[in-house]
Amino acid sequence: MAVNEIFQYSIISALMDGVASKGLPVSELISHGDQGLGTFRYMVGEMIILDGKLYQMKSDNTVTPIDTSPASDAVAPFAMVTRFQPTATIKAAFNNKKELFEHLSQDFPDSKNFFLAIRIEGVFKGITVRTAGGQSKPGESLIEVGKHQASHTFEEPVRGTVVGFRSPEYTMGISVAGDHLHFITEDRTQGGHILSFGTDGEVEIGAAQISKWHVELPTNDPEFNKAALEGDKEGIAAVEG
């Protein structure tokens, strides 16, 4: 992939319908970008890709580096990656997601109907993350998986990195419309899907507006072939919040 283009494997509606037993080999995924997020087979944990390295953030509050060589058996049933190069970088403080995107809207005033790729470095406070524990049975929906996910709030300010995307509203059901952000600590020992967060002072926010979005659908996957894929907007918002 060229710089600041998005490669996406599968669609979020497939995860909603429990399509997660197969996926794209991570060795192939990593060839499309050096930054991004997603999940793993059976929705076990949260995926973050940072500087070309891939990590699995688990519900027991641990992080495991994942081998991305061709010998790896790890797969991603859903993922979004980009070869990130910020076109704007600012230093700012914010108390919540709303304030973060107010800052970004000043630098990208015409980005409403485009994607934003985002990377934030610094010290965060009041950060709450969740991690999916995985399907308890084949085909279990993302809504059901979300009922037994683990959440963790960092009680003290913590240094780390946030990566993710803001997707346009019209992509709901294909992508996660709105923000989709994952966090990992500087020492790469904790992290997850961000539910809420703010900063402890100024952080460095890098972003790029993206107009090229490549989506690859699963092939040779009976689960995907049979899935309803109706685009549950309320359900997606509830689990990806």
Secondary structure as the mmCIF struct_conf table of DSSP 4:
data_model
#
loop_
_struct_conf.conf_type_id
_struct_conf.id
_struct_conf.beg_label_comp_id
_struct_conf.beg_label_asym_id
_struct_conf.beg_label_seq_id
_struct_conf.end_label_comp_id
_struct_conf.end_label_asym_id
_struct_conf.end_label_seq_id
STRN STRN1 VAL A 3 VAL A 3
TURN_TY1_P TURN_TY1_P1 ASN A 4 ASN A 4
STRN STRN2 ILE A 6 TYR A 9
BEND BEND1 SER A 10 SER A 10
HELX_RH_AL_P HELX_RH_AL_P1 ILE A 12 MET A 16
TURN_TY1_P TURN_TY1_P2 ASP A 17 GLY A 18
BEND BEND2 SER A 21 LYS A 22
STRN STRN3 LEU A 24 PRO A 25
HELX_RH_AL_P HELX_RH_AL_P2 VAL A 26 LEU A 29
HELX_RH_3T_P HELX_RH_3T_P1 ILE A 30 HIS A 32
BEND BEND3 ASP A 34 ASP A 34
STRN STRN4 GLN A 35 THR A 39
HELX_RH_3T_P HELX_RH_3T_P2 ARG A 41 MET A 43
BEND BEND4 GLY A 45 GLY A 45
STRN STRN5 GLU A 46 LEU A 50
TURN_TY1_P TURN_TY1_P3 ASP A 51 GLY A 52
STRN STRN6 LYS A 53 MET A 57
TURN_TY1_P TURN_TY1_P4 SER A 59 ASP A 60
BEND BEND5 ASN A 61 ASN A 61
STRN STRN7 VAL A 63 PRO A 65
BEND BEND6 SER A 69 SER A 69
TURN_TY1_P TURN_TY1_P5 PRO A 70 ALA A 71
STRN STRN8 VAL A 75 ALA A 76
BEND BEND7 PRO A 77 PHE A 78
STRN STRN9 ALA A 79 THR A 82
STRN STRN10 ARG A 83 ARG A 83
BEND BEND8 THR A 87 THR A 87
STRN STRN11 ALA A 88 ALA A 92
BEND BEND9 ASN A 95 ASN A 96
HELX_RH_AL_P HELX_RH_AL_P3 LYS A 97 ASP A 107
TURN_TY1_P TURN_TY1_P6 PRO A 109 ASP A 110
TURN_TY1_P TURN_TY1_P7 LYS A 112 ASN A 113
BEND BEND10 PHE A 114 PHE A 114
STRN STRN12 PHE A 115 THR A 131
BEND BEND11 SER A 136 LYS A 137
TURN_TY1_P TURN_TY1_P8 PRO A 138 GLY A 139
HELX_RH_AL_P HELX_RH_AL_P4 LEU A 142 GLY A 146
TURN_TY1_P TURN_TY1_P9 LYS A 147 HIS A 148
STRN STRN13 ALA A 150 THR A 153
BEND BEND12 GLU A 155 GLU A 156
STRN STRN14 VAL A 158 SER A 167
HELX_RH_3T_P HELX_RH_3T_P3 GLU A 169 THR A 171
STRN STRN15 MET A 172 MET A 172
TURN_TY1_P TURN_TY1_P10 GLY A 173 ILE A 174
STRN STRN16 SER A 175 SER A 175
STRN STRN17 ALA A 177 ALA A 177
STRN STRN18 GLY A 178 THR A 185
TURN_TY1_P TURN_TY1_P11 GLU A 186 ASP A 187
BEND BEND13 ARG A 188 THR A 189
STRN STRN19 GLY A 191 THR A 199
BEND BEND14 ASP A 200 GLY A 201
STRN STRN20 VAL A 203 ILE A 210
STRN STRN21 TRP A 213 GLU A 216
BEND BEND15 ASN A 220 ASN A 220
HELX_RH_AL_P HELX_RH_AL_P5 PRO A 222 LYS A 226
HELX_RH_AL_P HELX_RH_AL_P6 LYS A 233 GLU A 240
#
